[in-house]
Amino acid sequence: MIELHQFARTWGIPNLSQFCVKVETYLRMAKLPHQIVESLPLKAPRGKLPFIMDGGKKIADSRVIVNYLKSTYGDTLDADLTAEQKAIAKSFQRLLEEHLYWIGMMSRWHYTEANWQTNKQAIFAGLPPVARDLAAWVYRRRINGQILGQGTGRMTTQEAFALGMEDVDALADFLADKPYFLGCKPTSLDASAYGILVNTLGCPIESPLKDHALSKQNLVDYCDRMQQEFFPELQRFQQQRVTV
Ligand SMILES: N[C@@H](CCC(=O)N[C@@H](CS)C(=O)NCC(=O)O)C(=O)O
Protein backbone atom coordinates (compact mmCIF):
# COMPACT_ATOMS: atom_id res chain seq x y z
CA MET A 1 0.00 0.00 0.00
CA ILE A 2 1.15 3.58 -0.62
CA GLU A 3 2.72 5.18 2.46
CA LEU A 4 2.42 8.96 2.81
CA HIS A 5 5.10 10.36 5.10
CA GLN A 6 4.07 13.68 6.58
CA PHE A 7 3.92 15.82 9.73
CA ALA A 8 1.50 14.77 12.49
CA ARG A 9 -2.01 16.24 12.21
CA THR A 10 -2.58 19.41 14.17
CA TRP A 11 -4.66 22.60 14.28
CA GLY A 12 -7.86 20.75 13.31
CA ILE A 13 -6.84 20.77 9.64
CA PRO A 14 -5.34 17.85 7.70
CA ASN A 15 -1.76 19.10 8.07
CA LEU A 16 0.30 22.17 8.95
CA SER A 17 2.23 21.56 5.74
CA GLN A 18 0.48 22.88 2.67
CA PHE A 19 2.11 20.20 0.50
CA CYS A 20 1.21 17.35 2.86
CA VAL A 21 -2.45 18.48 2.73
CA LYS A 22 -2.16 18.58 -1.04
CA VAL A 23 -0.92 14.99 -1.39
CA GLU A 24 -3.28 13.52 1.19
CA THR A 25 -6.21 15.33 -0.43
CA TYR A 26 -5.14 14.07 -3.85
CA LEU A 27 -4.94 10.48 -2.57
CA ARG A 28 -8.40 10.80 -1.06
CA MET A 29 -9.90 12.48 -4.12
CA ALA A 30 -8.43 9.80 -6.39
CA LYS A 31 -9.55 7.07 -3.93
CA LEU A 32 -6.08 5.54 -3.77
CA PRO A 33 -5.64 3.35 -0.66
CA HIS A 34 -2.81 4.62 1.51
CA GLN A 35 -1.53 4.80 5.03
CA ILE A 36 -0.02 7.74 6.88
CA VAL A 37 3.40 7.61 8.50
CA GLU A 38 4.20 10.56 10.76
CA SER A 39 7.59 12.02 10.01
CA LEU A 40 9.85 15.06 10.08
CA PRO A 41 11.81 16.59 7.16
CA LEU A 42 15.15 15.31 8.43
CA LYS A 43 13.96 11.80 7.50
CA ALA A 44 12.86 12.85 4.00
CA PRO A 45 14.89 11.99 0.89
CA ARG A 46 15.07 15.63 -0.24
CA GLY A 47 14.94 17.08 3.27
CA LYS A 48 11.31 18.12 2.77
CA LEU A 49 7.92 16.56 3.45
CA PRO A 50 5.85 15.02 2.05
CA PHE A 51 7.25 11.94 0.39
CA ILE A 52 5.63 8.63 -0.46
CA MET A 53 6.84 5.04 -0.46
CA ASP A 54 5.24 2.77 -3.04
CA GLY A 55 6.37 -0.71 -4.00
CA GLY A 56 9.88 -0.07 -2.61
CA LYS A 57 10.14 3.31 -4.41
CA LYS A 58 10.64 6.53 -2.46
CA ILE A 59 9.16 9.57 -4.24
CA ALA A 60 9.57 13.13 -2.99
CA ASP A 61 8.04 16.50 -3.93
CA SER A 62 4.27 16.84 -4.21
CA ARG A 63 4.43 17.67 -7.93
CA VAL A 64 6.53 14.60 -8.70
CA ILE A 65 4.31 12.50 -6.42
CA VAL A 66 1.10 13.58 -8.18
CA ASN A 67 2.67 12.94 -11.60
CA TYR A 68 3.81 9.51 -10.41
CA LEU A 69 0.36 8.67 -9.05
CA LYS A 70 -1.27 9.77 -12.30
CA SER A 71 1.06 7.71 -14.48
CA THR A 72 0.96 4.64 -12.21
CA TYR A 73 -2.70 4.53 -11.17
CA GLY A 74 -4.42 6.56 -13.88
CA ASP A 75 -5.44 10.19 -14.10
CA THR A 76 -9.01 9.97 -12.88
CA LEU A 77 -9.25 13.64 -11.86
CA ASP A 78 -7.71 15.69 -14.66
CA ALA A 79 -8.01 13.51 -17.76
CA ASP A 80 -11.17 15.20 -19.02
CA LEU A 81 -9.89 18.76 -18.72
CA THR A 82 -9.43 20.77 -21.91
CA ALA A 83 -5.97 22.08 -22.81
CA GLU A 84 -7.11 25.54 -21.72
CA GLN A 85 -8.30 24.27 -18.33
CA LYS A 86 -5.02 22.41 -17.86
CA ALA A 87 -3.08 25.59 -18.60
CA ILE A 88 -5.18 27.58 -16.13
CA ALA A 89 -4.77 24.85 -13.51
CA LYS A 90 -1.01 24.87 -13.92
CA SER A 91 -0.83 28.65 -13.59
CA PHE A 92 -2.93 28.71 -10.42
CA GLN A 93 -0.97 25.82 -8.99
CA ARG A 94 2.24 27.78 -9.45
CA LEU A 95 0.64 30.92 -7.94
CA LEU A 96 -0.41 28.91 -4.90
CA GLU A 97 2.72 26.83 -4.41
CA GLU A 98 5.48 29.12 -5.61
CA HIS A 99 4.15 32.51 -4.49
CA LEU A 100 1.34 32.56 -1.94
CA TYR A 101 3.02 29.70 -0.06
CA TRP A 102 6.11 31.82 0.67
CA ILE A 103 4.09 34.67 2.12
CA GLY A 104 2.44 32.16 4.46
CA MET A 105 5.89 30.91 5.39
CA MET A 106 6.97 34.43 6.24
CA SER A 107 3.97 34.80 8.59
CA ARG A 108 4.91 31.59 10.38
CA TRP A 109 8.65 31.82 10.69
CA HIS A 110 9.43 35.49 11.15
CA TYR A 111 6.42 37.80 11.24
CA THR A 112 5.48 37.87 14.95
CA GLU A 113 6.86 36.11 18.01
CA ALA A 114 3.37 34.76 18.79
CA ASN A 115 3.12 33.12 15.35
CA TRP A 116 6.60 31.65 15.70
CA GLN A 117 5.72 30.13 19.09
CA THR A 118 2.53 28.62 17.66
CA ASN A 119 4.46 27.22 14.71
CA LYS A 120 7.29 25.92 16.91
CA GLN A 121 4.87 24.19 19.26
CA ALA A 122 3.03 22.51 16.38
CA ILE A 123 6.14 21.18 14.66
CA PHE A 124 8.54 20.39 17.47
CA ALA A 125 6.38 19.66 20.54
CA GLY A 126 6.92 15.91 20.15
CA LEU A 127 10.69 16.19 20.71
CA PRO A 128 12.32 16.14 24.17
CA PRO A 129 12.87 19.70 25.58
CA VAL A 130 16.55 20.32 24.71
CA ALA A 131 16.30 18.64 21.29
CA ARG A 132 13.11 20.64 20.67
CA ASP A 133 14.76 24.01 21.20
CA LEU A 134 17.85 23.06 19.23
CA ALA A 135 15.89 21.61 16.30
CA ALA A 136 13.58 24.67 16.30
CA TRP A 137 16.57 27.03 16.25
CA VAL A 138 18.31 25.15 13.42
CA TYR A 139 15.15 24.89 11.36
CA ARG A 140 14.19 28.51 11.92
CA ARG A 141 17.56 29.63 10.55
CA ARG A 142 17.23 27.24 7.64
CA ILE A 143 13.68 28.24 6.66
CA ASN A 144 14.35 31.96 7.11
CA GLY A 145 17.34 31.45 4.79
CA GLN A 146 15.00 29.88 2.22
CA ILE A 147 12.49 32.74 2.53
CA LEU A 148 15.32 35.22 2.02
CA GLY A 149 16.76 33.24 -0.91
CA GLN A 150 13.36 32.98 -2.60
CA GLY A 151 13.03 36.75 -2.30
CA THR A 152 9.92 37.21 -0.14
CA GLY A 153 12.15 37.75 2.90
CA ARG A 154 13.76 40.74 1.21
CA MET A 155 10.49 42.69 1.14
CA THR A 156 8.85 44.47 4.02
CA THR A 157 6.09 42.38 5.55
CA GLN A 158 3.64 45.05 4.38
CA GLU A 159 4.80 44.65 0.75
CA ALA A 160 4.74 40.86 0.94
CA PHE A 161 1.24 40.74 2.47
CA ALA A 162 -0.02 43.14 -0.21
CA LEU A 163 1.25 40.74 -2.90
CA GLY A 164 -0.33 37.78 -1.09
CA MET A 165 -3.63 39.63 -0.98
CA GLU A 166 -3.48 40.01 -4.77
CA ASP A 167 -3.20 36.21 -5.02
CA VAL A 168 -6.15 35.78 -2.66
CA ASP A 169 -8.22 38.21 -4.76
CA ALA A 170 -7.34 36.30 -7.94
CA LEU A 171 -8.31 32.99 -6.33
CA ALA A 172 -11.58 34.33 -4.94
CA ASP A 173 -12.51 35.97 -8.25
CA PHE A 174 -11.70 32.85 -10.27
CA LEU A 175 -13.49 30.46 -7.91
CA ALA A 176 -16.54 32.80 -7.85
CA ASP A 177 -19.56 30.62 -7.05
CA LYS A 178 -18.22 27.36 -8.52
CA PRO A 179 -18.02 24.38 -6.14
CA TYR A 180 -14.45 23.56 -7.27
CA PHE A 181 -11.83 25.65 -9.00
CA LEU A 182 -12.50 24.22 -12.44
CA GLY A 183 -16.23 23.68 -12.16
CA CYS A 184 -18.44 20.93 -10.81
CA LYS A 185 -15.81 18.22 -10.36
CA PRO A 186 -12.72 18.22 -8.11
CA THR A 187 -9.40 18.18 -9.93
CA SER A 188 -5.80 18.05 -8.76
CA LEU A 189 -5.81 21.87 -8.64
CA ASP A 190 -8.24 21.60 -5.72
CA ALA A 191 -5.76 19.49 -3.76
CA SER A 192 -3.22 22.26 -4.14
CA ALA A 193 -5.71 25.09 -3.53
CA TYR A 194 -7.18 23.52 -0.40
CA GLY A 195 -3.67 22.76 0.93
CA ILE A 196 -2.51 26.35 0.70
CA LEU A 197 -5.84 28.05 1.46
CA VAL A 198 -6.69 26.06 4.58
CA ASN A 199 -3.19 26.82 5.80
CA THR A 200 -3.79 30.52 5.14
CA LEU A 201 -7.26 31.10 6.56
CA GLY A 202 -7.85 28.02 8.71
CA CYS A 203 -4.83 27.86 10.97
CA PRO A 204 -3.86 29.80 14.12
CA ILE A 205 -1.23 31.94 12.37
CA GLU A 206 -2.46 35.51 12.54
CA SER A 207 -1.69 38.05 9.83
CA PRO A 208 -3.28 40.63 7.54
CA LEU A 209 -3.13 37.94 4.84
CA LYS A 210 -5.27 35.58 6.93
CA ASP A 211 -7.73 38.40 7.69
CA HIS A 212 -7.97 39.24 4.01
CA ALA A 213 -8.55 35.59 3.05
CA LEU A 214 -11.22 35.29 5.77
CA SER A 215 -13.02 38.27 4.24
CA LYS A 216 -13.59 36.19 1.07
CA GLN A 217 -16.65 34.18 2.00
CA ASN A 218 -16.41 31.94 -1.08
CA LEU A 219 -12.88 30.86 -0.09
CA VAL A 220 -13.97 30.17 3.49
CA ASP A 221 -16.95 28.14 2.23
CA TYR A 222 -14.69 26.32 -0.22
CA CYS A 223 -12.28 25.22 2.53
CA ASP A 224 -15.23 24.16 4.63
CA ARG A 225 -16.70 22.11 1.78
CA MET A 226 -13.36 20.50 0.92
CA GLN A 227 -12.74 19.57 4.54
CA GLN A 228 -16.23 18.16 4.93
CA GLU A 229 -16.05 16.16 1.72
CA PHE A 230 -12.51 14.79 1.91
CA PHE A 231 -11.74 14.87 5.66
CA PRO A 232 -15.14 14.12 7.22
CA GLU A 233 -13.44 12.85 10.39
CA LEU A 234 -12.24 16.39 11.13
CA GLN A 235 -14.52 18.93 12.71
CA ARG A 236 -16.19 21.19 10.18
CA PHE A 237 -13.90 24.07 9.50
CA GLN A 238 -16.48 26.84 10.03
CA GLN A 239 -17.65 25.34 13.34
CA GLN A 240 -14.08 25.33 14.62
CA ARG A 241 -13.79 29.02 13.79
CA VAL A 242 -16.87 29.75 15.84
CA THR A 243 -15.64 27.80 18.87
CA VAL A 244 -11.98 28.95 18.82
N1 LIG B 1 8.16 21.54 -3.65
C1 LIG B 1 7.95 20.71 -2.49
C2 LIG B 1 7.89 21.57 -1.25
C3 LIG B 1 7.81 20.75 0.03
C4 LIG B 1 8.11 21.63 1.24
O1 LIG B 1 8.51 22.79 1.12
N2 LIG B 1 7.92 21.04 2.42
C5 LIG B 1 8.19 21.74 3.65
C6 LIG B 1 7.01 21.64 4.59
S1 LIG B 1 5.65 22.58 3.93
C7 LIG B 1 9.39 21.13 4.33
O2 LIG B 1 9.42 19.94 4.56
N3 LIG B 1 10.38 21.97 4.64
C8 LIG B 1 11.53 21.56 5.41
C9 LIG B 1 12.77 22.24 4.96
O3 LIG B 1 12.77 22.92 3.93
O4 LIG B 1 13.73 22.08 5.67
C10 LIG B 1 6.69 19.90 -2.67
O5 LIG B 1 5.89 20.26 -3.55
O6 LIG B 1 6.50 18.86 -1.99
The ligand as an ORCA input file, in Angstrom:
! r2SCAN-3c Opt
* xyz 0 1
  N       8.161     21.542     -3.649
  C       7.951     20.710     -2.486
  C       7.894     21.569     -1.250
  C       7.812     20.752      0.031
  C       8.110     21.626      1.241
  O       8.507     22.788      1.120
  N       7.917     21.036      2.422
  C       8.192     21.744      3.651
  C       7.007     21.642      4.587
  S       5.652     22.575      3.933
  C       9.388     21.129      4.328
  O       9.421     19.942      4.564
  N      10.376     21.966      4.637
  C      11.529     21.556      5.414
  C      12.769     22.238      4.960
  O      12.768     22.923      3.925
  O      13.731     22.080      5.674
  C       6.690     19.899     -2.671
  O       5.885     20.258     -3.548
  O       6.505     18.859     -1.991
*
